[in-house]
Amino acid sequence: MQKVLLFCFVTFSLLSCKGQNHPALNASAGYISIYLSVDGNKDSLNFEKIRATPSGNFTCQEKANGNLWVKFSPHDTTVVWVSADQPENKKGIEKLKKNIGGYSLKGAYLNPSEPFDIFHVIYTSDSNPNSLFIMTYSNIGENILSVALFNDKPLNPLLEQNIRFNLMK
């Protein structure tokens, strides 16, 4: 009986800690900054100056099953991104940096309506729940196609820290 109670206590404690350390993602951001080439020069990549999103807030909500519901504007259809945490993606996911400029790796996701090798990797802010950035990969952990930062404030900490990415040319 004591073993059963101990097992229940440990299991409950671990589940409680997990929920406290990793709250479900529920971001809403009215500002965007895209990492791109300056004046079309592929050798001079940097974030553009942060600006208001063109047609309303970007939203990203994590559901109980781990999927993300993503809307790039309030008028868009919700897109469901499913977790890419599968054995066949393990090597690519292990290549990802766990922390970048104060942002922590949330996970890698697939959009079922996109090609099978396109992955969206989410990094969330430890200090601002409405700030995140998305790195889009072709072949996870290898070829970065794009990087976009979303924030609820007109700030881009990655630009301020001069964080650089190697986009696929």
C-alpha positions in Angstrom: 0.0 0.0 0.0 2.8 2.4 0.9 4.4 1.7 -2.5 1.2 2.6 -4.3 0.8 5.8 -2.4 4.4 6.7 -3.0 4.0 6.0 -6.7 0.8 8.2 -6.8 2.6 11.0 -4.9 5.6 11.0 -7.2 3.5 10.8 -10.4 1.3 13.6 -9.2 4.3 15.7 -8.2 6.0 15.2 -11.6 2.9 16.1 -13.5 2.3 19.2 -11.3 5.9 20.3 -11.9 5.6 19.8 -15.6 2.6 22.0 -15.8 4.2 24.8 -13.8 7.5 24.8 -15.8 5.9 24.6 -19.3 2.7 26.5 -19.5 0.6 26.0 -22.6 1.5 28.5 -25.3 -1.1 31.2 -25.8 0.5 34.1 -27.6 -1.1 37.1 -29.3 1.3 39.6 -31.0 0.7 42.7 -33.0 4.3 43.3 -34.2 6.5 41.3 -36.6 10.1 41.4 -37.7 11.3 39.2 -40.5 14.9 38.1 -41.0 15.8 38.9 -44.6 18.5 40.2 -46.9 19.2 43.9 -46.8 18.5 45.5 -50.2 18.3 42.1 -51.9 21.9 41.4 -50.9 22.1 37.7 -49.7 25.4 38.4 -48.0 23.9 41.0 -45.6 21.1 39.3 -43.7 19.5 40.9 -40.7 16.1 41.5 -39.1 14.0 44.2 -40.6 12.8 47.0 -38.2 9.9 45.7 -36.2 6.5 46.9 -37.5 2.8 46.4 -36.8 1.4 43.2 -38.3 -0.5 44.3 -41.5 -4.0 43.0 -40.7 -4.2 42.3 -37.0 -2.7 40.2 -34.3 -0.8 36.9 -34.9 -2.1 34.2 -32.5 -0.7 30.9 -31.5 -2.4 28.6 -29.0 -1.3 25.2 -27.8 -4.0 22.7 -27.3 -4.2 19.8 -24.8 -2.9 17.3 -27.4 0.2 19.4 -28.1 -0.9 20.7 -31.4 -0.7 24.4 -32.1 -3.5 26.5 -33.6 -1.9 29.3 -35.6 -3.5 32.4 -37.2 -1.4 35.0 -38.9 -4.2 37.5 -38.8 -7.7 37.5 -37.3 -9.3 37.1 -40.7 -7.2 34.0 -41.6 -8.4 30.4 -41.2 -6.8 28.7 -38.2 -4.0 26.4 -39.3 -3.2 23.4 -37.1 0.5 22.5 -36.7 1.1 19.1 -35.3 4.1 18.1 -33.2 7.0 16.7 -35.2 8.3 14.9 -32.1 8.5 11.5 -33.9 11.4 9.0 -33.9 12.2 9.8 -37.6 12.8 13.5 -36.7 14.8 12.9 -33.6 18.3 13.6 -35.2 17.1 16.8 -36.7 15.5 18.0 -33.5 18.6 17.2 -31.5 20.6 19.6 -33.8 18.4 22.5 -32.8 19.7 25.1 -30.3 17.8 24.9 -27.1 18.2 28.6 -26.3 18.7 31.6 -28.6 18.9 35.2 -27.2 16.6 34.6 -24.2 14.2 32.4 -26.1 13.7 28.7 -25.4 12.9 25.9 -27.8 9.2 25.1 -27.5 9.2 22.4 -30.2 9.1 21.5 -33.9 5.8 21.3 -35.8 4.5 20.2 -39.2 1.6 21.8 -41.2 -0.1 18.8 -42.8 -1.0 20.9 -45.9 2.7 21.7 -46.6 5.4 19.4 -48.0 6.6 16.7 -45.5 10.1 18.2 -45.1 8.9 21.7 -44.0 9.2 22.2 -40.2 8.2 25.2 -38.1 10.4 25.5 -35.0 9.0 27.6 -32.2 11.1 29.5 -29.6 9.3 31.2 -26.8 10.3 34.1 -24.5 11.0 33.2 -20.9 10.0 36.8 -19.8 7.2 37.6 -22.3 4.5 35.0 -23.1 3.4 37.0 -26.1 6.8 37.0 -27.8 8.1 34.1 -29.9 9.9 33.5 -33.1 9.4 30.9 -35.8 12.2 29.3 -37.8 11.0 27.5 -40.9 13.3 24.6 -42.0 13.5 22.4 -45.0 14.9 19.2 -43.4 14.8 20.0 -39.7 18.1 21.2 -38.2 19.7 21.7 -41.6 18.3 24.3 -44.0 16.7 27.5 -42.5 14.2 29.0 -45.0 12.9 31.9 -42.9 12.8 33.4 -39.4 10.1 35.7 -38.1 9.7 37.2 -34.7 6.3 38.1 -33.3 5.9 40.3 -30.2 3.2 42.3 -28.4 5.6 45.2 -28.0 7.5 47.1 -30.8 10.7 45.4 -29.7 13.0 42.8 -31.3 15.4 41.5 -28.7 17.1 39.3 -31.4 17.9 42.4 -33.5 19.1 44.3 -30.4 21.5 41.4 -29.6 22.6 41.1 -33.2 21.6 37.4 -33.4 22.3 36.0 -36.9 21.0 33.0 -38.8 22.3 31.2 -41.9 19.4 31.1 -44.3 19.4 28.7 -47.2 20.5 30.4 -50.3 
